[in-house]
């Protein structure tokens, strides 16, 4: 992942930082999902822009929360490619992107039930 901060984003100290992030995520979601789908299927993915790589990292953080919650419920009943597609694409497009917007509305502060990022707050996690 590039260590370069995306030029499309304002300073992280900007009061509208997370809203800009959420809006850019919405406008790039389909293209980034397509690139991630290529990664999941072991095909050579197109290069990611710095912004796409930054947003991909947000999805990986989301997936980590899902895995943490899911492991507490048992072993997934799907193949690794299916699991990765669900974690990084499907669940993001239904719930993760909303979580990102809610994060923006909180001004970038963690969810009160998950201040350290290690306590799953998702109640509808179910590995298929």
DSSP file (Angstrom, degrees, kcal/mol; ACC not computed):
  #  RESIDUE AA STRUCTURE BP1 BP2  ACC     N-H-->O    O-->H-N    N-H-->O    O-->H-N    TCO  KAPPA ALPHA  PHI   PSI    X-CA   Y-CA   Z-CA
    1    1 A X              0   0    0      0, 0.0    49,-0.1     0, 0.0     2,-0.0   0.000 360.0 360.0 360.0 134.3    0.0    0.0    0.0
    2    2 A X        -     0   0    0      1,-0.1     0, 0.0    48,-0.1     0, 0.0  -0.352 360.0-148.4 -65.1 142.9    1.4    3.4   -0.9
    3    3 A X        +     0   0    0      2,-0.1     2,-0.3    -2,-0.0    -1,-0.1   0.445  67.9 108.5 -87.2  -1.1    2.5    5.6    2.0
    4    4 A X  S    S-     0   0    0      1,-0.1     2,-0.3     0, 0.0    50,-0.1  -0.612  73.2-125.7 -81.1 133.2    1.5    8.6    0.0
    5    5 A X        -     0   0    0     -2,-0.3    46,-0.1     1,-0.1    45,-0.1  -0.611  35.4-101.3 -77.5 134.5   -1.6   10.5    1.2
    6    6 A X    >   -     0   0    0     -2,-0.3     3,-1.3    44,-0.2    -1,-0.1  -0.322  20.4-144.9 -60.7 131.0   -4.2   10.9   -1.6
    7    7 A X  T 3  S+     0   0    0      1,-0.2    -1,-0.2    -2,-0.1    -2,-0.0   0.709  95.6  68.9 -68.7 -19.4   -4.1   14.4   -3.0
    8    8 A X  T 3  S+     0   0    0      2,-0.0     2,-0.3    13,-0.0    -1,-0.2   0.692  89.4  79.0 -72.0 -17.1   -7.9   14.3   -3.5
    9    9 A X  S <  S-     0   0    0     -3,-1.3     3,-0.1     1,-0.1     8,-0.1  -0.686  79.0-127.8 -96.0 144.0   -8.4   14.4    0.3
   10   10 A X        -     0   0    0     -2,-0.3    -1,-0.1     1,-0.2    -4,-0.0  -0.237  53.5 -62.2 -73.5 175.3   -8.2   17.4    2.5
   11   11 A X    >   -     0   0    0      1,-0.1     3,-2.0     2,-0.1    -1,-0.2  -0.255  46.5-120.5 -55.8 144.7   -6.0   17.5    5.5
   12   12 A X  T 3  S+     0   0    0      1,-0.3    -1,-0.1    -3,-0.1     6,-0.1   0.693 114.5  58.9 -64.2 -16.6   -7.0   14.9    8.1
   13   13 A X  T 3  S+     0   0    0      4,-0.1    -1,-0.3     3,-0.0     2,-0.1   0.521  80.0 112.7 -87.6  -5.8   -7.5   17.8   10.6
   14   14 A X  S X  S-     0   0    0     -3,-2.0     3,-1.7     1,-0.1     4,-0.3  -0.435  73.2-131.3 -66.3 137.7  -10.1   19.3    8.3
   15   15 A X  T 3  S+     0   0    0      1,-0.3     3,-0.2     2,-0.1     4,-0.2   0.757 107.7  45.3 -64.3 -22.6  -13.6   19.2    9.8
   16   16 A X  T 3> S+     0   0    0      1,-0.2     4,-2.4     2,-0.1    -1,-0.3   0.261  79.3 112.8-102.8  13.2  -15.1   17.8    6.6
   17   17 A X  H <> S+     0   0    0     -3,-1.7     4,-2.3     1,-0.2    -7,-0.2   0.917  79.2  43.0 -50.8 -54.5  -12.3   15.2    6.0
   18   18 A X  H  > S+     0   0    0     -4,-0.3     4,-2.5     1,-0.2    -1,-0.2   0.809 111.9  54.1 -69.7 -29.4  -14.5   12.2    6.6
   19   19 A X  H  > S+     0   0    0     85,-0.2     4,-2.3     2,-0.2    -1,-0.2   0.898 109.4  48.2 -69.0 -38.7  -17.4   13.6    4.6
   20   20 A X  H  X S+     0   0    0     -4,-2.4     4,-2.5     2,-0.2     5,-0.2   0.921 111.8  50.8 -63.6 -43.1  -15.1   14.1    1.6
   21   21 A X  H  X S+     0   0    0     -4,-2.3     4,-2.6    -5,-0.2    -2,-0.2   0.942 110.7  48.5 -57.1 -49.0  -13.8   10.6    2.1
   22   22 A X  H  X S+     0   0    0     -4,-2.5     4,-2.1     1,-0.2    -1,-0.2   0.890 112.2  48.4 -62.2 -40.5  -17.4    9.2    2.1
   23   23 A X  H  X S+     0   0    0     -4,-2.3     4,-1.9     2,-0.2    -1,-0.2   0.905 112.9  47.1 -68.0 -41.2  -18.3   11.1   -1.0
   24   24 A X  H  X S+     0   0    0     -4,-2.5     4,-1.2     2,-0.2    -2,-0.2   0.883 110.1  54.2 -66.9 -37.0  -15.2   10.0   -2.9
   25   25 A X  H >X S+     0   0    0     -4,-2.6     4,-1.2    -5,-0.2     3,-0.5   0.924 107.8  50.4 -61.0 -43.8  -15.8    6.4   -1.8
   26   26 A X  H 3< S+     0   0    0     -4,-2.1     4,-0.4     1,-0.2     3,-0.4   0.900 110.9  48.4 -60.8 -40.8  -19.3    6.6   -3.2
   27   27 A X  H 3< S+     0   0    0     -4,-1.9    -1,-0.2     1,-0.2    -2,-0.2   0.681 121.6  34.3 -77.1 -16.0  -18.1    7.9   -6.6
   28   28 A X  H <X S+     0   0    0     -4,-1.2     4,-2.5    -3,-0.5     5,-0.3   0.400  86.9 103.5-115.1   0.8  -15.4    5.2   -6.9
   29   29 A X  H  X S+     0   0    0     -4,-1.2     4,-2.7    -3,-0.4     5,-0.2   0.893  80.7  46.9 -55.4 -50.4  -17.1    2.2   -5.2
   30   30 A X  H  > S+     0   0    0     -4,-0.4     4,-1.9     1,-0.2    -1,-0.2   0.911 114.7  46.2 -62.8 -43.2  -18.0    0.3   -8.3
   31   31 A X  H  > S+     0   0    0      2,-0.2     4,-1.9     1,-0.2    -1,-0.2   0.912 114.1  47.8 -67.1 -41.6  -14.6    0.6  -10.0
   32   32 A X  H  X S+     0   0    0     -4,-2.5     4,-2.5     1,-0.2     5,-0.2   0.900 109.7  53.3 -66.7 -39.4  -12.8   -0.3   -6.8
   33   33 A X  H  X S+     0   0    0     -4,-2.7     4,-2.4    -5,-0.3    -1,-0.2   0.897 107.7  51.6 -60.4 -39.6  -15.0   -3.3   -6.2
   34   34 A X  H  X S+     0   0    0     -4,-1.9     4,-1.5     2,-0.2    -1,-0.2   0.903 110.7  47.8 -64.2 -40.9  -14.2   -4.5   -9.7
   35   35 A X  H  X S+     0   0    0     -4,-1.9     4,-1.7     2,-0.2    -2,-0.2   0.895 112.1  49.2 -67.2 -39.5  -10.5   -4.2   -9.0
   36   36 A X  H  X S+     0   0    0     -4,-2.5     4,-2.7     1,-0.2     5,-0.2   0.890 105.2  58.5 -66.6 -38.2  -10.8   -6.1   -5.7
   37   37 A X  H  X S+     0   0    0     -4,-2.4     4,-1.7     1,-0.2    -1,-0.2   0.889 105.3  50.6 -57.9 -39.0  -12.8   -8.8   -7.5
   38   38 A X  H  <>S+     0   0    0     -4,-1.5     5,-2.3     2,-0.2    -1,-0.2   0.894 109.6  50.3 -64.9 -40.1   -9.8   -9.3   -9.7
   39   39 A X  H ><5S+     0   0    0     -4,-1.7     3,-1.4     1,-0.2    -2,-0.2   0.921 109.6  51.0 -61.6 -44.0   -7.5   -9.5   -6.7
   40   40 A X  H 3<5S+     0   0    0     -4,-2.7    -1,-0.2     1,-0.3    -2,-0.2   0.836 108.6  50.8 -64.9 -34.4   -9.8  -12.1   -5.1
   41   41 A X  T 3<5S-     0   0    0     -4,-1.7    -1,-0.3    -5,-0.2    -2,-0.2   0.260 115.2-114.4 -90.9  13.6   -9.9  -14.3   -8.2
   42   42 A X  T < 5S+     0   0    0     -3,-1.4     2,-0.2     1,-0.2    -3,-0.2   0.740  70.7 137.1  62.4  25.8   -6.1  -14.3   -8.4
   43   43 A X      < -     0   0    0     -5,-2.3     2,-0.6    -6,-0.2    -1,-0.2  -0.658  69.6 -89.8 -95.1 159.6   -6.0  -12.4  -11.7
   44   44 A X        -     0   0    0     -2,-0.2     2,-0.1    -3,-0.1    -5,-0.1  -0.565  50.0-143.1 -69.0 114.0   -3.6   -9.6  -12.3
   45   45 A X        -     0   0    0     -2,-0.6     3,-0.1     1,-0.1   -10,-0.1  -0.422  17.4-104.6 -78.8 154.1   -5.5   -6.5  -11.1
   46   46 A X        -     0   0    0      1,-0.1    -1,-0.1    -2,-0.1    -8,-0.0  -0.365  54.5 -82.9 -64.8 157.5   -5.2   -3.1  -12.8
   47   47 A X        -     0   0    0      1,-0.1     2,-0.4    -2,-0.0    -1,-0.1  -0.350  45.1-131.8 -61.8 143.0   -3.0   -0.7  -10.9
   48   48 A X        -     0   0    0     -3,-0.1    -1,-0.1     1,-0.1     2,-0.0  -0.782  15.2-125.1 -96.1 142.3   -4.8    1.1   -8.1
   49   49 A X     >  -     0   0    0     -2,-0.4     4,-2.6     1,-0.1     5,-0.2  -0.291  33.0-102.4 -71.4 168.9   -4.5    4.9   -7.7
   50   50 A X  H  > S+     0   0    0      1,-0.2     4,-2.1     2,-0.2   -44,-0.2   0.906 125.4  49.7 -61.2 -40.9   -3.3    6.2   -4.4
   51   51 A X  H  > S+     0   0    0      2,-0.2     4,-2.6     1,-0.2     5,-0.2   0.927 110.1  49.9 -64.1 -44.6   -6.9    7.1   -3.5
   52   52 A X  H  > S+     0   0    0      1,-0.2     4,-2.7     2,-0.2    -2,-0.2   0.908 110.7  49.7 -61.5 -41.6   -8.1    3.6   -4.4
   53   53 A X  H  X S+     0   0    0     -4,-2.6     4,-1.8     2,-0.2    -1,-0.2   0.890 110.7  50.2 -64.1 -38.3   -5.4    2.0   -2.3
   54   54 A X  H  X S+     0   0    0     -4,-2.1     4,-1.2     2,-0.2    -2,-0.2   0.920 113.6  44.9 -65.0 -44.0   -6.3    4.3    0.6
   55   55 A X  H  X S+     0   0    0     -4,-2.6     4,-1.7     1,-0.2    -2,-0.2   0.849 108.3  57.8 -69.2 -34.1  -10.0    3.3    0.3
   56   56 A X  H  X S+     0   0    0     -4,-2.7     4,-2.3     1,-0.2    -1,-0.2   0.900 101.8  55.9 -60.4 -40.4   -9.0   -0.4   -0.1
   57   57 A X  H  X S+     0   0    0     -4,-1.8     4,-2.2     1,-0.2    -1,-0.2   0.881 103.6  53.9 -60.1 -37.9   -7.3   -0.1    3.2
   58   58 A X  H  X S+     0   0    0     -4,-1.2     4,-2.2     1,-0.2    -1,-0.2   0.905 108.6  49.7 -62.3 -39.8  -10.6    1.1    4.8
   59   59 A X  H  X S+     0   0    0     -4,-1.7     4,-2.9     2,-0.2    -2,-0.2   0.886 108.3  52.3 -66.5 -37.6  -12.3   -2.0    3.3
   60   60 A X  H  X S+     0   0    0     -4,-2.3     4,-2.2     2,-0.2    -1,-0.2   0.898 108.8  50.4 -65.2 -39.1   -9.6   -4.3    4.8
   61   61 A X  H  X S+     0   0    0     -4,-2.2     4,-1.5     2,-0.2    -2,-0.2   0.917 111.4  48.8 -62.5 -42.4  -10.2   -2.7    8.2
   62   62 A X  H  X S+     0   0    0     -4,-2.2     4,-2.0     1,-0.2     3,-0.3   0.933 110.1  51.2 -60.0 -47.2  -13.9   -3.4    7.7
   63   63 A X  H  X S+     0   0    0     -4,-2.9     4,-2.8     1,-0.2    -1,-0.2   0.869 104.9  57.3 -60.6 -37.3  -13.2   -7.0    6.7
   64   64 A X  H  X S+     0   0    0     -4,-2.2     4,-2.3     1,-0.2    -1,-0.2   0.888 105.9  49.9 -60.7 -39.1  -11.0   -7.4    9.9
   65   65 A X  H  X S+     0   0    0     -4,-1.5     4,-2.3    -3,-0.3    -1,-0.2   0.910 111.4  48.7 -65.0 -41.8  -14.0   -6.4   12.0
   66   66 A X  H  X S+     0   0    0     -4,-2.0     4,-3.1     2,-0.2    -2,-0.2   0.909 111.3  49.3 -64.8 -41.8  -16.2   -8.9   10.2
   67   67 A X  H  X S+     0   0    0     -4,-2.8     4,-2.9     2,-0.2     5,-0.2   0.925 109.9  51.6 -63.6 -44.0  -13.6  -11.7   10.6
   68   68 A X  H  X S+     0   0    0     -4,-2.3     4,-0.9     1,-0.2    -2,-0.2   0.922 115.5  41.3 -58.4 -45.2  -13.2  -10.9   14.3
   69   69 A X  H  < S+     0   0    0     -4,-2.3     4,-0.4     1,-0.2     3,-0.3   0.901 115.8  50.7 -68.7 -40.7  -17.0  -11.1   14.8
   70   70 A X  H >X S+     0   0    0     -4,-3.1     3,-1.5     1,-0.2     4,-1.0   0.866 102.2  58.8 -67.9 -37.6  -17.4  -14.1   12.5
   71   71 A X  H 3< S+     0   0    0     -4,-2.9     3,-0.4     1,-0.3    -1,-0.2   0.842  99.5  59.4 -61.8 -32.1  -14.6  -16.2   14.2
   72   72 A X  T 3< S+     0   0    0     -4,-0.9    -1,-0.3    -3,-0.3    -2,-0.2   0.727 108.0  46.6 -67.8 -19.6  -16.6  -15.9   17.4
   73   73 A X  T <4 S-     0   0    0     -3,-1.5     2,-0.2    -4,-0.4    -1,-0.2   0.604 121.1 -93.6 -97.7 -14.3  -19.5  -17.6   15.6
   74   74 A X     <  -     0   0    0     -4,-1.0    -1,-0.4    -3,-0.4     2,-0.2  -0.745  59.1 -30.0 129.8-178.6  -17.5  -20.4   14.0
   75   75 A X        -     0   0    0     -2,-0.2    -4,-0.0     1,-0.1    52,-0.0  -0.489  66.6-106.8 -76.0 138.9  -15.7  -21.4   10.9
   76   76 A X        -     0   0    0     -2,-0.2     2,-0.2     1,-0.1    -1,-0.1  -0.339  17.4-141.6 -65.1 146.6  -17.0  -20.0    7.6
   77   77 A X  S    S+     0   0    0      2,-0.1     2,-0.3     6,-0.0    -1,-0.1  -0.336  73.0  74.1-104.2  49.2  -18.9  -22.3    5.3
   78   78 A X  S    S-     0   0    0     -2,-0.2    -2,-0.1    49,-0.0    49,-0.0  -0.966  86.2 -88.3-152.1 164.5  -17.4  -21.0    2.0
   79   79 A X     >  -     0   0    0     -2,-0.3     4,-2.7     1,-0.1     5,-0.2  -0.287  43.5-106.6 -71.5 162.6  -14.2  -21.1    0.1
   80   80 A X  H  > S+     0   0    0      1,-0.2     4,-2.9     2,-0.2     5,-0.2   0.922 120.2  50.1 -59.0 -46.6  -11.5  -18.5    0.7
   81   81 A X  H  > S+     0   0    0      1,-0.2     4,-2.3     2,-0.2    -1,-0.2   0.912 112.7  47.9 -59.6 -39.7  -12.3  -16.6   -2.6
   82   82 A X  H  > S+     0   0    0      2,-0.2     4,-2.4     1,-0.2    -2,-0.2   0.922 112.8  48.9 -64.4 -42.7  -16.0  -16.5   -1.8
   83   83 A X  H  X S+     0   0    0     -4,-2.7     4,-3.1     2,-0.2    -2,-0.2   0.926 111.6  48.4 -62.7 -45.8  -15.2  -15.3    1.8
   84   84 A X  H  X S+     0   0    0     -4,-2.9     4,-3.0     1,-0.2     5,-0.4   0.901 110.9  50.8 -63.2 -40.5  -12.9  -12.6    0.5
   85   85 A X  H  X>S+     0   0    0     -4,-2.3     4,-1.8    -5,-0.2     5,-1.8   0.920 113.7  45.4 -62.8 -41.4  -15.4  -11.4   -2.0
   86   86 A X  I  <>S+     0   0    0     -4,-2.4     5,-2.9     3,-0.2     6,-0.4   0.934 117.1  44.5 -66.1 -44.9  -18.1  -11.2    0.7
   87   87 A X  I  <5S+     0   0    0     -4,-3.1    -2,-0.2     1,-0.2    -3,-0.2   0.928 124.6  30.4 -64.4 -46.8  -15.8   -9.5    3.2
   88   88 A X  I  <5S+     0   0    0     -4,-3.0    -1,-0.2    -5,-0.2    -2,-0.2   0.638 135.8  13.9 -94.0 -16.5  -14.2   -6.9    0.8
   89   89 A X  I  X5S+     0   0    0     -4,-1.8     4,-2.9    -5,-0.4     5,-0.2   0.691 122.6  40.2-122.6 -67.9  -17.0   -6.3   -1.7
   90   90 A X  I  ><S+     0   0    0     -5,-1.8     4,-1.4     1,-0.2     5,-0.2   0.924 120.6  41.2 -58.8 -51.5  -20.5   -7.5   -0.8
   91   91 A X  H  >XS+     0   0    0     -5,-2.9     4,-2.8    -6,-0.2     5,-2.1   0.843 115.2  53.2 -68.4 -31.1  -20.6   -6.6    2.8
   92   92 A X  I  4>S+     0   0    0     -6,-0.4     5,-2.8     3,-0.2     6,-0.3   0.938 108.4  49.4 -65.3 -45.0  -18.9   -3.3    2.1
   93   93 A X  I  <5S+     0   0    0     -4,-2.9    -1,-0.2     1,-0.2    -2,-0.2   0.750 121.0  35.0 -69.9 -22.8  -21.5   -2.4   -0.5
   94   94 A X  I  <5S-     0   0    0     -4,-1.4    -2,-0.2    -5,-0.2    -1,-0.2   0.827 142.0  -4.5 -96.3 -37.4  -24.4   -3.2    1.8
   95   95 A X  I  X5S+     0   0    0     -4,-2.8     4,-2.3    -5,-0.2    -3,-0.2   0.707 118.2  65.8-128.2 -38.4  -23.1   -2.2    5.3
   96   96 A X  I  ><S+     0   0    0     -5,-2.1     4,-2.3     1,-0.2    -4,-0.2   0.895 101.8  51.5 -61.9 -42.1  -19.4   -1.0    5.3
   97   97 A X  H  ><S+     0   0    0     -5,-2.8     4,-1.8     1,-0.2    -1,-0.2   0.856 110.4  50.2 -64.7 -33.2  -20.0    2.1    3.2
   98   98 A X  H  > S+     0   0    0     -6,-0.3     4,-2.7     2,-0.2    -1,-0.2   0.895 108.4  53.0 -68.9 -40.0  -22.8    3.1    5.6
   99   99 A X  H  X S+     0   0    0     -4,-2.3     4,-2.2     1,-0.2    -2,-0.2   0.887 107.0  52.6 -60.4 -38.5  -20.5    2.6    8.5
  100  100 A X  H  X S+     0   0    0     -4,-2.3     4,-1.9     2,-0.2    -1,-0.2   0.914 110.0  47.7 -63.4 -42.7  -18.0    4.9    6.8
  101  101 A X  H  X S+     0   0    0     -4,-1.8     4,-2.3     2,-0.2    -2,-0.2   0.915 111.1  50.6 -64.2 -42.4  -20.7    7.6    6.4
  102  102 A X  H  X S+     0   0    0     -4,-2.7     4,-1.4     1,-0.2    -1,-0.2   0.877 107.6  54.2 -62.4 -36.6  -21.6    7.1   10.1
  103  103 A X  H  <>S+     0   0    0     -4,-2.2     5,-2.8     1,-0.2     6,-0.4   0.898 107.6  50.7 -61.5 -41.0  -18.0    7.5   11.0
  104  104 A X  H ><5S+     0   0    0     -4,-1.9     3,-1.8     1,-0.2   -85,-0.2   0.908 106.9  53.5 -62.9 -42.0  -18.0   10.8    9.1
  105  105 A X  H 3<5S+     0   0    0     -4,-2.3    -1,-0.2     1,-0.3    -2,-0.2   0.793 105.0  54.7 -65.4 -26.8  -21.0   11.9   11.0
  106  106 A X  T ><5S-     0   0    0     -4,-1.4     3,-0.7    -5,-0.2    -1,-0.3   0.361 121.8-109.5 -84.7   6.3  -19.2   11.2   14.2
  107  107 A X  T < 5S-     0   0    0     -3,-1.8    -3,-0.2     1,-0.2    -2,-0.1   0.759  70.8 -56.5  73.1  24.4  -16.4   13.5   13.1
  108  108 A X  T 3 <S+     0   0    0     -5,-2.8     2,-0.2     1,-0.3    -1,-0.2   0.548 101.1 136.1  85.2   7.5  -14.0   10.5   12.6
  109  109 A X    <   -     0   0    0     -3,-0.7    -1,-0.3    -6,-0.4    -3,-0.1  -0.626  60.2 -99.4 -87.7 150.3  -14.3    9.2   16.1
  110  110 A X        -     0   0    0     -2,-0.2     5,-0.2     5,-0.2    -1,-0.1  -0.167  46.8 -86.1 -62.6 158.7  -14.6    5.5   16.7
  111  111 A X    >   -     0   0    0      3,-0.4     3,-2.2     1,-0.1     6,-0.2  -0.437  39.0-123.1 -61.0 137.2  -18.0    3.9   17.5
  112  112 A X  T 3  S+     0   0    0      1,-0.3     3,-0.5     2,-0.1    -1,-0.1   0.776 112.3  52.1 -59.3 -25.8  -18.6    4.2   21.2
  113  113 A X  T 3  S+     0   0    0      1,-0.2    -1,-0.3     2,-0.1     3,-0.1   0.526 119.0  36.4 -85.4  -4.5  -19.1    0.5   21.5
  114  114 A X    X   +     0   0    0     -3,-2.2     3,-0.9     1,-0.1    -3,-0.4  -0.381  66.0 153.3-142.4  58.6  -15.7   -0.2   19.7
  115  115 A X  T 3  S+     0   0    0     -3,-0.5    -5,-0.2     1,-0.2    -1,-0.1   0.781  79.9  39.9 -65.9 -26.8  -13.3    2.6   20.8
  116  116 A X  T 3  S-     0   0    0     -3,-0.1    -1,-0.2    -6,-0.0    -2,-0.0   0.464 107.8-118.5-101.3  -1.0  -10.2    0.5   20.2
  117  117 A X  S <  S+     0   0    0     -3,-0.9    -2,-0.1    -6,-0.2    -3,-0.1   0.577  94.0  94.3  78.2   9.5  -11.3   -1.2   17.0
  118  118 A X        +     0   0    0      1,-0.1     2,-0.6     2,-0.1    -4,-0.1   0.394  61.6  80.1-114.5   1.2  -11.1   -4.6   18.5
  119  119 A X  S    S-     0   0    0      2,-0.0    -2,-0.1   -50,-0.0    -1,-0.1  -0.923  77.8-132.6-113.3 109.8  -14.7   -5.2   19.7
  120  120 A X        -     0   0    0     -2,-0.6    -2,-0.1     1,-0.2   -54,-0.0  -0.360  23.5-179.6 -61.6 133.2  -17.1   -6.2   17.0
  121  121 A X        +     0   0    0     -7,-0.1     2,-0.5    -2,-0.1    -1,-0.2   0.355  46.7 111.0-110.9   1.6  -20.3   -4.2   17.0
  122  122 A X        -     0   0    0      1,-0.1     3,-0.3   -57,-0.1    -2,-0.0  -0.659  40.7-178.4 -83.6 125.4  -21.9   -6.0   14.1
  123  123 A X  S    S+     0   0    0     -2,-0.5    -1,-0.1     1,-0.2    -3,-0.0   0.607  74.3  58.5 -98.7 -13.3  -24.9   -8.1   15.2
  124  124 A X        +     0   0    0      2,-0.0     2,-0.4     0, 0.0    -1,-0.2   0.027  68.2 135.9-109.3  29.4  -25.9   -9.5   11.8
  125  125 A X        +     0   0    0     -3,-0.3     2,-0.3   -56,-0.0   -58,-0.0  -0.618  20.6 159.3 -75.0 127.1  -22.6  -11.3   10.9
  126  126 A X        -     0   0    0     -2,-0.4     2,-0.4     0, 0.0   -56,-0.1  -0.849  33.8-141.7-151.5 113.4  -23.2  -14.7    9.6
  127  127 A X              0   0    0     -2,-0.3   -44,-0.0     1,-0.1    -2,-0.0  -0.605 360.0 360.0 -72.7 131.4  -20.8  -16.7    7.5
  128  128 A X              0   0    0     -2,-0.4    -1,-0.1   -52,-0.1   -52,-0.1   0.453 360.0 360.0 -81.5 360.0  -22.8  -18.6    4.8
